[in-house]
Amino acid sequence: MNLKGRSAIVTGGAGGLGSATVRHLVGSGMHVAIFDRDGDRAGELAKELGDPTIAVGGDVIDDEDVAAAIRAATSLGTLSLLVNVAGGGVGGGRTVARDGTPHEKTAFVMTMEMNAIGTFNTSRLTAAAMAGNEPDEEGERGVVVNTASIAGYEGQVGQVAYGSAKAAILGMTLPMARDLAPIGVRVCAIAPGTMGTPIMLSVSDRMKEGLVKDVVFPGRMGRPEEFALLVESIARNSYLNGENIRLDGALRFAPK
Ligand SMILES: NC(=O)c1ccc[n+]([C@@H]2O[C@H](COP(=O)([O-])OP(=O)(O)OC[C@H]3O[C@@H](n4cnc5c(N)ncnc54)[C@H](O)[C@@H]3O)[C@@H](O)[C@H]2O)c1
C-alpha cells in the first residue's frame, strides 16, 4: 500500500516503540493520530511533530475513545493503517509463588485486557471504518499491524499473564486476516525481542548485559526505529498477510 497522504492510528503512540513508529510514519508521508491513555505525552509529541499529527488521549478498551481516535485520523486523511502498540505487563509473577500464594486473578485479567482485548477492540472498530475506503488498485483498503512479544512463544518464569496475552495476539493474526480479506484489510503482528526503549535503556549496565546475553546477532537490544521500519515494510508490502514476524536478533528466551 502506498502510504503517502494516508492516515494512521498508532495506539500507545506516546510510548517507546509507539513514538518511534509515529515519527517514522510521519517521515514516510503519513498523517498520524497518536492514541495513548497518557494524553499529555501524546500531546507533547503531536506538538513537536505538528500538522501531520493529532493527539488523542484515551484507552484502547473504551469504544468511545477508539471512536474519537478514528474520527481524528479520518480528519487527517484516508484511515488506512492501524498500528496497535499499546500494551505491556501489570506485574505478574508465577502461577503459584514460592510462598504458595496463587497468581492474582485480577492481574491476569488486566494483562489480557491491556494487550489482547485492547488490540482486538481497536482492530474490530478501525477495520469496520476502513471498510468504507475506496480500494486501491490491489483491492486494498487498509492494514492492521499488532504488537505481540517473543514472550508469546516462549514466556519465561513469572510471565504467565503477559505470555498468554501476547500469545492471544499471535493467535488472532490469521483468523483476523481471513475475516478481513473480503474488505481488503491485511493483518500481521510483530513479536519483538528485547528492544532498547528509554525504559529498557535506563537499567543498570549489569542488567543490560543480562538482557542481551542470549541475543544471537547483533549482540544488542533492538532499536525502536527497527520496529518502526518493520511496521512500514508490512504496510507497504501487499503480499504480507496473516503472518507473525519475530524481530529479535534470533533471541530465544531461556526459562528464566
Ligand atoms: N520494549 C520491549 O522490549 C518490548 C518487547 C516486546 C514487546 N513489547 C511490546 O511493545 C509494546 C510497546 O512497548 P514499549 O516498550 O514501547 O512500552 P511503553 O510503556 O513505552 O509504551 C506503551 C504505551 O502504551 C500506552 N498504553 C498502555 N495501555 C494503554 C491503553 N489501555 N490504552 C491506551 N494506551 C495505552 C502507555 O501509556 C504507553 O505510552 C507493548 O505492547 C509491549 O508489550 C515491548
The ligand as an SDF file (V2000), in Angstrom:
LIG
                    3D

 44 48  0  0  0  0  0  0  0  0999 V2000
   10.2290   -2.7540   24.8110 N   0  0  0  0  0  0  0  0  0  0  0  0
   10.3820   -4.0650   24.6070 C   0  0  0  0  0  0  0  0  0  0  0  0
   11.4580   -4.6280   24.7760 O   0  0  0  0  0  0  0  0  0  0  0  0
    9.2040   -4.8890   24.1140 C   0  0  0  0  0  0  0  0  0  0  0  0
    9.4420   -6.2230   23.7670 C   0  0  0  0  0  0  0  0  0  0  0  0
    8.3780   -6.9910   23.3070 C   0  0  0  0  0  0  0  0  0  0  0  0
    7.1300   -6.4450   23.1930 C   0  0  0  0  0  0  0  0  0  0  0  0
    6.9240   -5.1530   23.5610 N   0  0  0  0  0  0  0  0  0  0  0  0
    5.5770   -4.6280   23.4290 C   0  0  0  0  0  0  0  0  0  0  0  0
    5.6270   -3.4520   22.6620 O   0  0  0  0  0  0  0  0  0  0  0  0
    4.6260   -2.5490   23.0930 C   0  0  0  0  0  0  0  0  0  0  0  0
    5.2260   -1.1950   23.4280 C   0  0  0  0  0  0  0  0  0  0  0  0
    6.2330   -1.3620   24.3720 O   0  0  0  0  0  0  0  0  0  0  0  0
    7.0880   -0.1310   24.8900 P   0  0  0  0  0  0  0  0  0  0  0  0
    8.3420   -0.7160   25.3940 O   0  0  0  0  0  0  0  0  0  0  0  0
    7.1110    0.9220   23.8560 O   0  0  0  0  0  0  0  0  0  0  0  0
    6.2030    0.2960   26.1480 O   0  0  0  0  0  0  0  0  0  0  0  0
    5.8250    1.7630   26.7090 P   0  0  0  0  0  0  0  0  0  0  0  0
    5.3080    1.5220   28.0810 O   0  0  0  0  0  0  0  0  0  0  0  0
    6.9390    2.7110   26.4860 O   0  0  0  0  0  0  0  0  0  0  0  0
    4.6120    2.1900   25.7510 O   0  0  0  0  0  0  0  0  0  0  0  0
    3.3200    1.6750   25.8730 C   0  0  0  0  0  0  0  0  0  0  0  0
    2.3670    2.8360   25.6800 C   0  0  0  0  0  0  0  0  0  0  0  0
    1.0460    2.3020   25.6380 O   0  0  0  0  0  0  0  0  0  0  0  0
    0.2020    3.1660   26.3960 C   0  0  0  0  0  0  0  0  0  0  0  0
   -0.9210    2.3480   26.8640 N   0  0  0  0  0  0  0  0  0  0  0  0
   -0.8630    1.3000   27.7170 C   0  0  0  0  0  0  0  0  0  0  0  0
   -2.0960    0.7960   27.9080 N   0  0  0  0  0  0  0  0  0  0  0  0
   -2.9510    1.5470   27.1780 C   0  0  0  0  0  0  0  0  0  0  0  0
   -4.3480    1.5220   26.9740 C   0  0  0  0  0  0  0  0  0  0  0  0
   -5.1190    0.6170   27.5940 N   0  0  0  0  0  0  0  0  0  0  0  0
   -4.9000    2.4280   26.1330 N   0  0  0  0  0  0  0  0  0  0  0  0
   -4.1180    3.3500   25.5190 C   0  0  0  0  0  0  0  0  0  0  0  0
   -2.7790    3.4300   25.6790 N   0  0  0  0  0  0  0  0  0  0  0  0
   -2.2000    2.5370   26.4950 C   0  0  0  0  0  0  0  0  0  0  0  0
    1.0670    3.6790   27.5300 C   0  0  0  0  0  0  0  0  0  0  0  0
    0.5720    4.8910   28.0770 O   0  0  0  0  0  0  0  0  0  0  0  0
    2.4090    3.8490   26.8330 C   0  0  0  0  0  0  0  0  0  0  0  0
    2.5830    5.1560   26.3000 O   0  0  0  0  0  0  0  0  0  0  0  0
    3.9000   -3.2310   24.2550 C   0  0  0  0  0  0  0  0  0  0  0  0
    2.7610   -3.8900   23.7500 O   0  0  0  0  0  0  0  0  0  0  0  0
    4.9220   -4.2200   24.7420 C   0  0  0  0  0  0  0  0  0  0  0  0
    4.3180   -5.3090   25.3960 O   0  0  0  0  0  0  0  0  0  0  0  0
    7.9280   -4.3510   24.0100 C   0  0  0  0  0  0  0  0  0  0  0  0
  1  2  1  0
  2  3  2  0
  2  4  1  0
  4  5  1  0
  4 44  2  0
  5  6  2  0
  6  7  1  0
  7  8  2  0
  8  9  1  0
  8 44  1  0
  9 10  1  0
  9 42  1  0
 10 11  1  0
 11 12  1  0
 11 40  1  0
 12 13  1  0
 13 14  1  0
 14 15  2  0
 14 16  1  0
 14 17  1  0
 17 18  1  0
 18 19  2  0
 18 20  1  0
 18 21  1  0
 21 22  1  0
 22 23  1  0
 23 24  1  0
 23 38  1  0
 24 25  1  0
 25 26  1  0
 25 36  1  0
 26 27  1  0
 26 35  1  0
 27 28  2  0
 28 29  1  0
 29 30  1  0
 29 35  2  0
 30 31  1  0
 30 32  2  0
 32 33  1  0
 33 34  2  0
 34 35  1  0
 36 37  1  0
 36 38  1  0
 38 39  1  0
 40 41  1  0
 40 42  1  0
 42 43  1  0
M  CHG  2   8   1  16  -1
M  END
$$$$
